[in-house]
Amino acid sequence: MSNVLKMTVLAVSGLILVGCSDSSNNRVERPDPSVDFTTFVNAEIANTSDTRAAVEINDTDFSFNDENNPQAYDDLFR
């Protein structure tokens, strides 16, 4: 293969890689750190105000720290 062809292939490959990179600062922010689901549910149940606002949970990452705890919600049903 001639040197001109090698250099052309190398240049095109480099341009393709540069075009695929994402160096912009317009990235979507990550959601808040994970929220313990049991703590969240207990707080929501405890808030009985008639004028409370809805809680936005679409971007919340829940963690399930009590998934192996059968008594996790026992205090809610006493």
Number of C-alpha atoms within 10 A of each C-alpha: 5 6 8 9 10 10 11 11 12 12 12 11 12 11 11 11 10 11 9 8 8 9 8 6 6 7 8 6 6 9 10 10 10 11 14 14 16 17 14 12 12 14 11 13 9 10 9 9 7 6 6 9 7 7 7 7 8 7 9 13 15 15 13 13 13 14 11 8 8 8 9 14 14 8 8 10 5 5
